[in-house]
């Protein structure tokens, strides 16, 4: 299986403070890869730089193509999409209008088919299609953020803390959707503080500490690592 995303020695700085240092990772087509780590480890910065929202050093290749000169909007057009931690919805617009905006680069006929598919995947959004996004619950807002991203027909979907602030039942629903998306061929790069859920869902994992990758490997192996268990799974003695 070929790599759809390759990041090689990526570094990102805010002024004189380096938030990400020499990070390298890869995501294969149709694979779920997770990056776990504490608050402030640099995980969100990594995703934002990958989409081109932050200046960075190093190499980012998507589907074999160097992203150095490709703007963020054009990266989305190529199939690289991010669901940000803050969801960034248009609160004064309806659910359906938020979704339609997500498919603005897609042919109208394809966009209509994709909208129907999103409503099939998230029936709650169909029920709320005329409701203002700002009046939705936290779980519904996360569904809408993911649905809007799917409207762009991504080949790689980056998810930044999709379980943040959600009830356990809603978190389970979100991770079911993530698994279903992988089954349709969409690759997933998942940043998540809920390390147990992330490792259960992912094929491979990277552990990020202080802006650097400290461990990597198959998720099942990392879940058994005593260091991971103690630091991230609450299994220390």
N, C-alpha and C positions, 0 to 999 in steps of 0.2 A: 504494500500500500504506500502511495506517495505522500509526501508532506504537502499540505495545503498552505501552512504557515511555518516560516522559519525565521527565528529571531537570533541574531548573532552579535553578542557582546554589546547589547543595548545599554546606554547610559543616559540618564535624564537628570538635569540639575535645575533647581529653583534658585537663581542667583548664584551664590557661591556654595550653596548646600546641594550636595548630590543625593537625590532620592532613590535612584536606581543605578546600580554599578555593574557593568559587564554581565548583564543577564542574557543567557542563551536558552532558548527552548524551541520546541517544535510541536506541531499539531498535525496529525495525519488526517486525510480525508475520512469523514464519517466517524471520527474519534471524539471522545470526551476527555479533555485534559483539564485538571484543576490546579490552581495555585492557591495554597493555603498559607496563612501566616497571621501574626498579630496585627492590631491596628498600627498604622504608621510604617508598615514593612515595605511599602512601595507598590502594592498590588494594583491599586486603582491607577496610579501613575503609569505603570506598565501598560495597562489596557489603553489609556488615553493616548499614550505615545504611539502605540501600535496602530491606532486609527488615524494618527497624524494630527491630533489635537494639541500636542506638545512637541516642541523641538527636541531632538534627541541625536545622539551619536551611536554609530553602529549600523547594522544592516537589518532591514525587514524585507522579507520576500513573501509575497502572497501568490500562490499558484505559480511559483517560479518566476514571478515578476518583481523586480526591484521597486520598492515603494518610495524611494528617496525623493522623487520629483512629483509624486502623485498626491494631490490634495485630499483632505478627509472626505469631502463630498464625492469625489471620484472613486475613492476606496470603497465607499458604500455601493456605488454603481457597479463595482467589480465583484461585489458579493461579500464584503467584509463589513460587519455591522456590530454596533455596541449598544447594549441596554445598560445605561448608566445607573449608578447606585441611587441617585436622586430621582430617577425615572423621567424627569424633565418633560412632563406632559403639558399640554395647553389646557389649563384648568377651566377656561371660559368657553371652550369648544366642546362639542358633543363627542361621545365615544367614537361614533362612526367617522366624524370629521378628523379626529386624531389618527384613526387608522388609515383613512384615505391619504392623508399627508405623508404617511410612511411609504406609500407606493407611488410617490409623485414622479419617480424616474422610470416607472414601469409602464409598458403599453396598457392602455385603458381596458382592453378586453381581458388581458392577463390580470390586471389589477382587480377587476370585478370578480374573477375566478378566485383570486387569492383572498379577497375579502370574505367570500363565502367559506373558504377553507379555514380562515381564522375564526369565524363565527362557529364553525363546526368544532374547532379545537377548544374554543372558550365560549360555551353556551351562555355563560353569565354576561359576557359582553354583548351578545346578540339581544338579550333581554334588556340591556341598559343602553342600547345603541343611540337613543335620543337624549340620554342623560348627560349633563355636563361632567366632564372628567374630574373637575375639582370637588364634586360631591361623592365620588366613589370611596369605598373602603380601601384600606391599605392593600389587601389581597387583590381587589379588583384593579387597583392602579398598577400593581405589578403585572397582572394579566394583560392590561392594556399596553403597558410599555413593551412587553414581549410580543404582543400581537402586532403593534405598530412596526417593530423591527422585522417581523416575519413578512410584512407587506412588501419589503424591499427584496424578498426572495433571496436571503443570504445563503452563501455556501459555508461561511464560518460565522457563528454567532458568539460574540463575547458577552458574558453576563457578569455584571459587577454586583456582588452581594444580593442575589435575587431573593434570599430568605429574610433579609434584614427587616426586623420589626413585625414579622408576620406570625400568626398563631401556628402551632405545630400542624394542625390539619391542613392549613393553606400551604405550609412549607412542603408537606407530602405531595399535595396536588402539583405544586410547581416542579418538584423533582420528577414526578411522573411525566409531565410535559417535556422536560429536558430529555428523558430517556426516549420518549416517543419521537422527538425531533431527530435524535441520532438515528433512529430506525428508518427515517425518511432520507438519510444521507447527509444531513446537515452536521458539520463538525461544530463542536462546542469548546470554547475556552472559558472556564468557569473560575471566577475569583469568589471565594466564599470563606467566611469565618466559622460557619458550621462545618467543622472539619469532618465530623462523622458522616454527615449526609453527603458531603462532597466526595469523600473517598469511596463511599458506597456506590456513588453514581458514576465515577470516572474510571477510565481505563488506566491512565497514568497520572502522576501527580508531581508537582514541584513544591518545595517548601521554601518560602521567602522570608528572610530575616535581615533587617536593617539594609534593605535595598539589594540584597544579593541572594542568589539561589544557594541554599545550604544543603539540601537533599533533593534527590529526584529518583523516580523509579515507578514500577507498577503500583497502582493504588493499594492493592491487597497487601503487598509487601510492606509499604510504608505504614499501613494501618496496624501492622504487627510490630513495628519498630518501637522499642521501649521509650525512645526519646520523643516520638510523635505521640504515643499514648499518654505520656506524662504531661507534655506541654499543651497538647491540643484536644485530647479526647477525654481528659479528666480521669485518667486511670492510674495516676501516679500513687505511690505509697508514701 
